[in-house]
């Protein structure tokens, strides 16, 4: 039975026994911390060898993460691996802030940014299971202004954007929102006039309501005609708004009630309350001296109260153990510890490549396609990575990452807070070092 247990209160003798087990079962360095003892009470664990993983080879994963910290490429990193529903590896090394002494711990809190997207996608699919919308529904059924969106065609001599109507017979569907083929702009490439307009108009300003976000968004033209290209976009922010409208409940409340509470994700939210602030990692960037500089502004800013407009595309904070629960729920075909969030068929639908041949041409990741709010591996060998065909994953702009591999029955979560090339390096390194440790069924 695949199971990662949610929190419970154990008698003292049970806690003591589990605390002793942590040192032997988890691939941790030194004695268990208070945070690790707490995790030992609510996560099912196993000796790596019992689930086909080599303890000796897992040490390479620990060493690889430690080396990236020692080399000054990362300030700190948390990694977790589960196979057959049992946690066989946890590791936390480095600092929350390179300018301070506080160590990264398993319960450290990170800005997960775009790893918010799969969670909001799951929320929307829960409403799909209630029959409240269909994948091929036009978005204009729920947001009428989407019927009148314009499409960017270029700029005139004065730099003014030129636009046209959405092509006859075309319409943006709910599926388009979930596979990033609606043509919507975003904030990640400000050189494009459409994306620059997103930024200048404050479309994704979380201090304003989601209704205000939609009102601003529909004033900006599309990057391209719908269903003509894959373009990473603000579409999951629109999905967050749709969850509110369809459910008749604020997005944060819906996620808390329907996902976080059932899964035991106790530290995941759109803000970090003051009493948890000391657990949050700084955001780090390489500096001219060859080291790292910590920041709490820009991408490192900290939301300490519920935002007026929570970002469905990137607004959540969370921990590695919390996200592992969510990932394990997906691997378990929608269920965790008796709490069923989604049906197996719905999860299968989410992890299926939905890109058409035309759209696939612009998703330039070899051996990959796009499901419903995350990337899917359509050919493991062609992708150049060790994961299996059928795996699915996503990342956050500050370096957090996760993947689910149904063939190998494993989930992995990694957490960092960084800008720069170390992000790709640590993510690729983790995949190599995880799979070399998987030696049996």
C-alpha positions in Angstrom: 0.0 0.0 0.0 1.4 3.4 -1.0 1.1 5.6 2.1 2.6 8.8 3.4 0.9 9.4 6.7 -0.6 12.8 7.7 0.1 14.2 11.1 -0.9 12.4 14.3 0.0 12.7 18.0 1.9 9.7 19.3 2.5 8.6 22.8 6.0 9.4 24.1 7.4 5.9 23.8 6.3 5.8 20.1 8.0 9.1 19.4 11.2 7.9 21.1 11.2 4.8 19.0 10.6 6.6 15.8 13.3 9.1 16.6 15.7 6.3 16.9 14.6 4.9 13.6 15.2 8.2 11.8 18.9 8.0 12.2 19.1 4.6 10.6 16.4 4.9 7.9 16.9 8.4 6.6 20.1 9.3 4.8 20.9 12.1 7.2 24.2 13.3 8.6 24.4 13.2 12.3 21.6 13.1 14.9 18.0 13.9 14.1 16.8 17.5 14.7 13.5 18.5 16.2 12.1 19.1 12.7 13.2 15.6 11.6 11.7 14.1 14.7 8.4 15.8 13.8 8.6 14.5 10.2 9.3 11.0 11.5 5.9 10.9 13.1 3.9 11.7 9.9 5.8 10.2 7.0 6.0 6.5 6.3 9.6 5.5 5.9 11.6 2.4 4.8 15.1 1.2 4.6 16.2 2.0 1.0 17.1 -1.7 0.3 13.5 -2.8 1.2 12.2 -0.8 -1.8 15.0 -1.5 -4.3 17.2 1.5 -3.5 20.9 1.3 -2.5 21.8 3.1 0.7 25.5 3.2 -0.4 24.6 4.8 -3.7 22.2 7.3 -2.1 25.2 8.7 -0.3 26.3 10.0 -3.7 23.1 12.2 -3.8 24.0 13.6 -0.3 27.6 14.2 -1.4 26.5 15.8 -4.7 24.2 18.3 -2.8 26.9 19.0 -0.2 29.4 19.7 -2.9 27.2 22.3 -4.5 26.9 24.0 -1.2 30.6 23.7 -0.4 31.5 25.1 -3.8 29.3 28.2 -3.2 26.9 27.3 -6.0 24.0 26.9 -3.6 23.3 28.4 -0.2 21.2 25.5 0.9 19.1 22.6 -0.4 16.5 20.1 0.8 15.9 16.9 -1.1 13.4 14.0 -0.5 12.9 10.7 -2.3 10.1 8.2 -1.9 9.7 4.9 -3.6 6.7 2.5 -3.3 5.1 5.1 -1.1 7.9 5.1 1.5 10.4 7.9 2.2 13.9 6.5 1.8 15.9 9.7 1.6 15.8 13.1 3.2 18.6 15.6 3.3 19.0 19.2 4.3 22.3 21.0 3.9 23.5 24.6 3.9 22.0 27.8 5.2 18.7 29.6 4.9 20.7 32.8 4.3 24.4 32.9 3.4 24.9 36.0 5.6 23.6 34.3 8.7 24.1 31.0 10.6 20.6 29.5 10.5 20.8 26.1 8.9 18.4 24.7 6.3 16.1 22.1 7.8 13.6 19.7 6.4 10.7 21.9 7.4 12.3 25.1 6.0 9.9 27.1 3.9 10.5 28.1 0.2 8.7 30.2 -2.4 7.7 27.4 -4.7 6.5 29.8 -7.5 5.4 27.8 -10.6 5.1 24.6 -8.6 1.9 26.3 -7.6 0.6 25.5 -11.0 0.1 21.7 -10.7 -1.7 22.3 -7.4 -4.1 24.8 -8.9 -4.5 22.5 -11.9 -5.5 19.7 -9.5 -8.0 22.0 -7.9 -9.6 22.9 -11.2 -9.8 19.2 -12.1 -11.6 18.5 -8.9 -14.3 20.8 -10.1 -14.2 19.1 -13.5 -15.0 15.9 -11.7 -18.1 17.6 -10.2 -19.3 18.2 -13.7 -18.9 22.0 -13.5 -16.9 22.5 -16.6 -15.5 20.6 -19.6 -12.0 20.7 -21.2 -13.4 21.8 -24.6 -15.6 24.5 -23.1 -14.7 28.0 -24.3 -13.3 30.1 -21.5 -15.7 32.8 -22.6 -18.5 30.7 -21.0 -17.0 31.6 -17.6 -15.2 34.9 -18.5 -17.3 36.6 -21.3 -14.5 39.1 -22.1 -12.4 36.3 -23.5 -14.7 36.2 -26.5 -13.4 39.7 -27.5 -9.7 39.3 -27.0 -7.4 40.7 -29.7 -4.2 39.1 -31.1 -0.9 40.9 -31.5 0.4 41.1 -35.1 3.3 43.6 -34.7 4.1 47.2 -34.1 3.8 50.3 -36.3 6.5 52.9 -36.9 5.6 54.6 -33.6 6.0 51.4 -31.6 2.2 51.0 -31.1 1.0 47.4 -31.0 -1.1 46.3 -34.0 -3.8 43.7 -33.4 -6.4 41.5 -35.1 -9.4 39.5 -34.0 -9.2 35.9 -33.0 -9.5 33.9 -36.2 -12.9 32.8 -37.2 -13.7 29.4 -35.9 -11.0 29.7 -33.1 -11.8 30.0 -29.5 -9.7 29.7 -26.3 -10.8 26.6 -24.4 -10.3 25.5 -20.9 -7.8 22.9 -22.2 -5.8 25.7 -23.8 -5.4 27.3 -20.4 -4.1 24.1 -18.9 -1.6 23.4 -21.7 -0.5 27.0 -22.4 -1.8 27.2 -25.9 -4.3 30.1 -25.3 -1.8 32.7 -26.5 -1.7 34.6 -23.3 1.3 36.7 -22.3 3.3 36.5 -19.1 6.0 38.4 -17.2 9.0 36.2 -17.9 10.1 37.8 -21.3 9.7 41.5 -21.0 11.4 42.1 -24.4 8.1 41.1 -26.2 5.7 44.0 -26.3 2.8 41.9 -25.1 4.7 40.7 -22.0 6.0 44.2 -21.4 2.4 45.4 -21.4 1.6 42.7 -18.8 4.3 44.1 -16.5 3.6 47.8 -17.1 -0.2 47.3 -16.5 0.5 45.3 -13.3 -1.7 42.4 -14.5 -0.3 40.0 -11.9 -0.2 42.5 -9.0 -1.2 40.3 -6.0 -2.2 43.4 -3.9 -5.3 43.7 -6.2 -8.2 41.2 -6.4 -8.3 38.4 -9.0 -11.2 40.2 -10.6 -9.0 43.2 -11.1 -6.3 40.8 -12.6 -8.8 39.5 -15.1 -10.0 43.1 -15.9 -6.4 44.1 -16.7 -5.5 40.9 -18.5 -8.3 41.1 -21.1 -6.9 44.6 -22.1 -3.6 43.0 -23.3 -3.6 41.3 -26.7 -2.7 37.7 -27.1 0.9 36.7 -28.2 -0.5 34.6 -31.0 -3.7 33.0 -32.3 -5.0 30.2 -30.0 -3.8 26.7 -30.7 -0.9 27.8 -32.9 2.0 27.6 -30.4 2.9 26.6 -26.8 3.8 29.7 -24.8 4.4 29.6 -21.0 1.9 32.1 -19.8 -0.4 33.6 -17.2 -3.1 31.0 -17.9 -2.8 29.3 -14.5 -3.5 32.6 -12.8 -6.7 32.6 -14.9 -7.3 29.1 -13.7 -7.0 30.4 -10.1 -9.7 32.9 -10.9 -11.9 30.2 -12.4 -11.6 28.1 -9.3 -13.0 31.0 -7.3 -15.8 31.6 -9.8 -16.8 28.0 -10.3 -16.5 27.0 -6.7 -17.9 30.2 -5.3 -15.0 30.2 -2.8 -11.8 32.2 -2.4 -8.9 30.3 -4.0 -6.8 30.1 -0.8 -9.8 28.7 1.1 -10.5 26.1 -1.6 -7.0 24.9 -1.7 -6.8 24.7 2.1 -10.1 22.9 2.5 -9.9 20.5 -0.5 -6.1 19.9 -0.9 -3.8 21.1 1.9 -5.9 19.9 4.9 -6.7 16.4 3.5 -3.1 15.8 2.5 -1.6 17.2 5.8 0.2 20.0 4.0 0.4 22.1 7.1 2.9 24.7 5.9 1.7 25.4 2.3 -0.2 28.7 1.8 -0.1 32.0 -0.2 1.6 33.7 2.7 3.9 32.9 5.6 2.5 34.0 9.0 5.0 35.9 11.3 5.5 32.9 13.6 6.9 30.9 10.7 9.0 33.7 9.2 12.3 32.4 10.7 11.9 29.2 8.7 11.9 30.9 5.3 14.9 30.8 3.0 16.3 33.9 1.5 16.5 34.3 -2.3 20.1 34.0 -3.5 21.9 35.3 -6.6 25.5 35.1 -7.7 27.6 38.2 -7.0 30.6 39.8 -8.7 32.9 38.4 -6.0 32.0 34.8 -7.0 29.8 34.3 -4.0 26.1 34.5 -3.3 24.0 37.5 -2.1 20.8 36.9 -0.1 17.8 39.0 -0.8 14.3 39.6 0.6 13.1 41.9 -2.1 11.9 41.2 -5.7 11.7 37.4 -6.1 12.8 37.2 -2.5 10.0 39.2 -1.1 7.9 37.7 1.7 4.1 37.8 1.8 3.2 37.8 5.5 -0.6 38.1 5.2 -3.2 36.7 2.8 -2.9 38.5 -0.5 -5.9 40.2 -2.1 -5.1 38.4 -5.4 -3.4 35.1 -4.8 -1.4 34.0 -7.8 -2.5 30.6 -9.1 0.5 30.6 -11.3 3.2 31.2 -8.7 2.1 32.4 -5.3 2.5 29.5 -2.9 5.0 28.9 -0.2 5.7 25.4 1.1 8.1 22.8 2.4 9.6 19.7 0.8 7.5 17.3 2.9 4.3 19.1 2.0 5.0 18.9 -1.7 6.0 15.3 -1.4 2.6 14.5 -0.1 1.0 16.3 -3.1 3.3 14.4 -5.5 2.6 11.1 -3.9 -1.1 11.7 -4.2 -0.7 12.1 -7.9 1.5 8.9 -8.1 -1.2 7.1 -6.1 -3.7 8.0 -8.9 -5.4 10.7 -6.8 -5.4 9.3 -3.3 -3.3 9.5 -0.1 -4.0 7.8 3.2 -7.6 7.2 2.4 -8.2 10.8 1.2 -9.2 10.7 -2.4 -8.8 14.0 -4.2 -9.0 12.8 -7.8 -10.0 9.7 -9.7 -7.3 7.5 -11.4 -8.8 8.5 -14.8 -8.5 12.2 -14.0 -4.8 11.9 -13.0 -4.2 9.9 -16.2 -5.8 12.7 -18.2 -3.5 15.2 -16.4 -0.3 13.3 -17.2 -1.2 12.8 -20.9 0.5 14.9 -23.5 -2.2 17.3 -24.9 -0.2 19.2 -27.4 -1.1 18.9 -31.1 1.6 18.4 -33.7 1.6 22.2 -34.4 1.8 23.1 -30.8 4.5 20.5 -30.1 6.9 22.3 -32.6 7.1 25.2 -30.2 7.6 23.2 -27.0 11.4 22.8 -27.5 12.1 20.1 -24.9 13.2 16.9 -26.6 11.2 13.9 -25.6 8.6 16.0 -23.7 5.1 17.3 -24.1 2.6 19.1 -21.9 -0.2 17.7 -19.9 -2.6 19.6 -17.8 -0.4 22.1 -15.9 2.9 20.2 -15.9 5.4 18.8 -18.4 5.2 15.1 -19.3 8.0 12.9 -20.6 6.9 11.3 -23.8 10.3 9.6 -24.5 12.7 9.2 -21.6 15.7 8.4 -23.8 15.1 11.3 -26.2 14.8 13.7 -23.2 18.4 13.0 -22.3 17.5 12.3 -18.7 17.3 9.1 -16.7 13.6 9.3 -15.9 11.2 6.9 -17.4 8.8 7.6 -20.3 5.5 8.7 -18.6 7.2 10.7 -15.9 5.9 14.2 -15.2 7.4 17.2 -13.4 7.7 20.9 -13.0 9.9 23.6 -11.5 9.7 27.0 -9.8 11.6 30.0 -11.0 13.6 30.1 -7.7 14.8 26.6 -8.3 12.3 24.3 -6.6 11.7 21.1 -8.5 9.8 17.8 -8.4 9.1 14.8 -10.5 6.9 11.7 -10.4 7.9 8.5 -12.2 5.0 6.0 -12.3 7.1 3.3 -14.0 9.7 3.3 -11.1 7.0 4.2 -8.6 9.0 7.1 -7.1 8.6 10.7 -6.3 11.3 13.3 -5.7 11.2 16.9 -4.4 14.0 19.4 -4.2 14.0 22.9 -2.7 16.4 25.8 -3.2 16.0 29.6 -3.6 18.3 30.7 -6.3 18.9 32.6 -9.5 21.4 31.5 -12.1 22.9 28.4 -13.7 23.1 26.4 -10.5 19.4 25.7 -10.9 19.7 23.5 -14.0 22.9 22.0 -12.6 21.4 20.8 -9.3 18.2 19.5 -11.0 20.0 17.5 -13.6 22.5 16.2 -11.0 19.7 15.1 -8.7 18.1 13.0 -11.5 21.4 11.3 -12.3 22.1 10.5 -8.7 18.6 9.3 -7.8 18.4 6.8 -10.7 21.8 5.4 -10.2 20.7 4.5 -6.7 17.6 2.6 -7.9 18.9 -0.9 -8.3 15.8 -3.2 -7.9 12.1 -3.5 -8.1 
